[in-house]
Amino acid sequence: MPDVSVVGGGPNGLAAAVTMARAGLSVELYERSPTLGGGARTMELTLPGFLHDVGSAVHPMGLASPFFRAFQLSRRIPFLVPEVSYVHPLAGTTAGVAYRDLDQTVDELGIDGGAWRHLMRPLVEHIDGVTDFTGSQLLRLPRDPVTALRFGLRTLEQGSPAWNLRFRGDTAPAMISGVSAHTIGRMPSLASSGAGLVLAAHAHARGWAIPVGGSQSIIDSMRQDLEAHGGVVHTSVEIDDLRSLPESTATLLDVSAASLKRIAGPALPDSYRSRLDRFRFGDGIAKVDFALSAPVPWANTEARRTGTLHLGGTRAELARAEAAVARGEHATAPYVLVSQPTVLDPSRAPAGKHVLWAYIHVPRGSTLDPTAVVTDAVERYAPGFRDVIEASSAMSAAEVERYDPNFVGGDISSGALSIRQMLARPVVSARPWRTPARGVYLASSSTPPATGVHGLCGYYAARTALRDMFSLPVPSLRID
C-alpha cells in the first residue's frame, strides 16, 4: 500500500509526486496515456525527425517558478534564452520587439519608450515579488506588498478602459495586448491584463526560455527524479473512481474540477459538489503544427530570431477578435500565437529544416480545423510561408479535449481565467487544494495559480497534504 497515490502525469501531477517522494513517502503515479506529460509532451506529429511540442512550447516559468527554482530545473536540463523574447508584427516590416534587454526595447519603441519603461521597470526589477504575488492564491498577504501594489495598479489600468491612456502610438499597446491575449477572453479585463503584465515582465527579467529537445525534457527530468526517490509510475491506466486506487493516506489528483467531481463524487459532500458545478471553463484553442523545409520568411528581420510571435494586428483588432470568440463566434481575423523553436534549437528537425507551432482561440468545443486560418495569418506577415510547408498536423478544440480531458472544450487553462475564478479556484478557500474528502487533494490548473508549466498547483497541493496527513516539513528538492 503506497503512502500517496497521484492521478495525472502532467507537470503538476509530477511536481506533487516528486515533492511527496522527496519527503520519504512511497508514491505511485497513474497516467491514462502511454507517456507522461499532459500539456507538455514532445512528439513527431508531422514527419519523422520533426519534434513538435504538443502543448506548451515556451517556458518563462521554467526559470521563474518557485517550484522549478527549488528543483534546480535549469541545472538538470539545458535551456535556450533568446535575446528577443517575442515579436508582434504589424504592417509590412513594422513590428514591436520585446528584447530581453528592457533598455533596448525602450529605445526602439520611440514615442512610447518612456511609457513602456515606466510600466515595466518596477516589475522587472522586482520580478520575484511579482512571481510571489501572482504565483499562488490571492487570499493571502504578499511577501513584497509594495511590488504587489505596483502590480495591482498597473493591472487595474491595463484591465480597464484606461488601457490606452498611457500610450500614444500603436506598437506598444499591441505588444502588451499580444501577451495579455494568452489568457483567452475579452479585453480589456483584469485577468488578461494581469497575465499579460506577468509575461511581459518575465520577458525582460529571466527571459522566455525554450528547453533543448522540447517540453518533454522537463517532464523526463521530473520522472527521473521521482523514480530515483522510489516513486512508481503506471502509464496507460485511467482512473475513473477513487475506489479503483490502492488504499493510501493521501491522494492527489492532477485533473480538472469537472473530473474531480466525477472521480471523487461519492466522497464529496453535496455542498462542495454544488460549488464545483458553478466552476466555469473557458473557450478553447485550435492548434496546428508545421514541418518546414526552411525558416519562416518573416518580413521583419527580428522576427527571425525569436521563439515566439503574436499575430493579430493592433490592440483594437485583437480586442475585436477576442470579443467574437467570447460571443461564441469564430473570429474573422483571430489572434495567433506562434512558436518557432528550431530558430534556437535545431535538434528538433532534420538539418536545415524547421518546425512551427501555432494556435488560435475558438469557442469552447469548436470542431474547426485551424490550418487554413493559421497559414493565411502567417503568410500575411511572412510572404512565401506556404512555399516552405512540407506537412502539417492540426487539432480542433474538441480534439484537444480528447487528447487531454483536463482541457475541457479545448480550454488549456482547465478553467476560465477571470478575477472571480482566481479567487474561487475551484472554491473560495485559504487552502483551495484541499477537498472536504479526507486525504484527497486537487493538484491541477483548476487550482491556483492556474495555467502554465510551473508545477506550482501540484507543489502547493503536496505541501498541504504533507502538513495535513503526515505532519512532515516540505523537503529539499535540490539535486542530490
ABEGO torsion letter per residue (X at the ends): XBABBBBEABAAAAAAAAAAAAAGBBBBBBBABABBGEAABBBBAABBGBBBBABBABBAAAAABAAAAAAGAAAABBBBBBABABBBBBBEABBBBBBABAAAAAAAAEAAAAAAAAAAAAAAAAAAAAAAAAABBABBBBABAAAAAAAAAAAAAAABAAAAAABABAAAAAAAAAAAAAAGEBOBBAAAAAAAAAAAAAAABAEBBBBBGEAAAAAAAAAAAAAAAGBBBBBGBBBABAAABBBBABBBBBBBAAAAAAAAAAABBAAAAAAAAABBBBBBBBBBBBBBABBBBBABAAAAABABBBBGEBAAAAAAAAAAAAAGBBBABBBBBBBBAAAABAAABBBGBBBBBBBBBBBBGBABBAAAAAAAAAAAABBGAAAABABBBBBBAAAAAAABAABBGGBAAGEBBBAAAAABOABBBABAABBABBGBBBABAABOAEBEBAGAAAAAAAAAAAAAAAGBBBBBABBX
